[in-house]
């Protein structure tokens, strides 16, 4: 039983290591494909700000597939090699794969979840728009901001109103 427990802990560790980290939703982070891209910018004021939870998207983040597969593979190898021989080893590998897959999926969901801020901005043209981005920097209700949008939207301080 100690060998099985040790094997499953190893499988969970490998699954956590393989799944990586949550993608950055910071407004200060640009991808290499986003650098040099032309975006539109509109001015407005923050009318609402609230903390929201952001989780990995099943289409862009693998939806737990990476963690499930990594955990299943690690669990199968760890349990199969640690227990018995012949049929016992095969049964242990199957059990290790199932448990490792569950642990890997859970680990990936926890790793890719993070907090963000949802800002509702009333543009100077009177439109209302919403942007979700990283928790920092924070903007206050009534604060003048610039909303940049294109492939990705972000809210930034409007230096023409907020300069010191």
C-alpha positions in Angstrom: 0.0 0.0 0.0 2.9 2.4 0.7 4.3 1.8 -2.8 0.9 2.6 -4.3 0.6 5.8 -2.3 4.1 6.9 -3.2 3.4 6.1 -6.8 0.2 8.2 -6.9 2.0 11.1 -5.1 4.7 10.9 -7.8 2.0 10.8 -10.5 0.3 13.9 -9.1 3.6 15.7 -8.9 4.5 14.9 -12.5 1.0 16.0 -13.6 1.4 19.3 -11.8 4.8 19.9 -13.3 3.7 19.1 -16.9 0.6 21.2 -16.9 2.5 24.5 -16.6 1.3 27.8 -15.3 -1.8 30.0 -15.9 -1.6 32.3 -18.9 -1.0 36.0 -18.0 -4.1 38.2 -18.2 -2.1 41.3 -17.1 -2.7 44.4 -19.2 1.1 44.9 -19.0 1.9 41.6 -20.8 2.0 41.4 -24.6 2.5 38.2 -26.6 5.1 38.2 -29.3 2.4 38.1 -31.9 0.7 41.1 -30.3 3.8 43.3 -30.4 3.7 45.7 -33.3 0.0 45.1 -33.9 -2.2 48.1 -34.5 -5.1 48.5 -32.0 -7.8 51.1 -31.6 -8.0 53.2 -28.4 -11.0 55.0 -27.0 -11.3 57.2 -24.0 -13.8 56.8 -21.2 -14.6 56.6 -17.5 -14.9 53.6 -15.3 -18.5 53.1 -14.1 -18.1 49.7 -12.5 -15.2 47.6 -11.2 -15.5 44.1 -9.6 -13.2 41.1 -8.9 -14.1 38.1 -11.0 -12.7 34.6 -11.3 -11.0 33.6 -14.6 -10.5 30.0 -15.4 -8.7 28.2 -18.3 -10.8 28.1 -21.5 -11.5 24.6 -22.8 -10.6 25.6 -26.3 -7.5 27.7 -25.7 -6.1 26.1 -22.5 -6.8 22.4 -23.2 -9.8 22.2 -20.9 -8.0 19.9 -18.5 -6.8 17.6 -21.3 -3.1 18.2 -20.8 -3.4 17.6 -17.0 -5.6 14.5 -17.5 -3.3 12.9 -20.1 -0.1 13.8 -18.2 -1.6 12.5 -14.9 -2.9 9.3 -16.5 0.4 8.5 -18.1 2.4 9.3 -14.9 -0.1 7.3 -12.8 0.0 4.3 -15.1 3.8 4.2 -15.2 4.2 4.8 -11.5 1.6 2.3 -10.3 2.3 -0.3 -13.0 6.0 -0.5 -12.2 5.6 -0.4 -8.4 3.1 -3.2 -8.0 3.3 -6.9 -8.7 4.1 -8.5 -12.0 2.0 -9.8 -14.9 -1.8 -9.2 -14.5 -1.3 -7.4 -11.2 1.0 -4.9 -12.8 -1.5 -4.3 -15.6 -4.4 -3.8 -13.2 -2.3 -1.4 -11.1 -1.4 0.6 -14.2 -5.0 1.0 -15.2 -6.0 2.1 -11.7 -3.0 4.4 -11.6 -3.9 5.9 -15.0 -7.5 6.6 -13.8 -6.5 8.2 -10.5 -3.6 10.0 -12.1 -5.9 11.4 -14.8 -8.4 12.7 -12.2 -5.6 14.3 -10.2 -3.9 15.8 -13.3 -7.2 17.3 -14.5 -7.9 18.8 -11.0 -4.4 20.2 -10.8 -4.6 21.8 -14.2 -7.9 23.5 -13.4 -6.5 24.9 -10.2 -3.3 26.1 -11.9 -5.1 27.9 -14.7 -7.6 29.6 -12.5 -6.9 33.2 -11.3 -8.6 36.4 -10.2 -9.2 39.3 -12.6 -11.0 42.6 -12.7 -14.0 43.4 -14.8 -14.3 47.0 -15.7 -17.4 48.6 -17.3 -16.4 51.8 -19.1 -18.6 54.5 -20.5 -16.8 55.8 -23.5 -16.7 59.5 -24.3 -19.1 58.6 -27.2 -21.7 57.3 -24.7 -21.2 53.5 -25.3 -20.8 51.1 -22.5 -18.1 48.4 -22.8 -16.7 45.7 -20.5 -13.2 44.4 -20.3 -11.8 41.7 -18.0 -8.1 41.8 -17.3 -5.5 41.1 -14.5 -6.1 42.2 -11.0 -3.4 45.0 -11.2 -3.4 47.8 -11.9 -6.7 48.7 -10.3 -8.9 51.6 -11.5 -11.5 53.5 -9.5 -15.0 54.3 -10.4 -15.0 57.7 -12.2 -11.4 57.4 -13.2 -10.5 58.4 -16.8 -9.1 55.5 -18.7 -8.1 54.5 -22.2 -9.5 51.2 -23.6 -7.3 49.6 -26.2 -8.9 46.9 -28.3 -8.0 44.7 -31.2 -7.0 41.1 -30.9 -7.0 41.7 -27.1 -8.6 44.4 -25.1 -7.1 46.2 -22.1 -7.8 49.2 -19.9 -5.0 51.7 -19.1 -4.7 54.9 -17.3 -5.4 58.0 -19.4 -2.4 60.2 -18.8 -4.1 63.4 -20.1 -6.4 63.3 -17.0 -4.3 61.3 -14.5 -0.9 63.0 -14.7 0.8 64.2 -11.5 
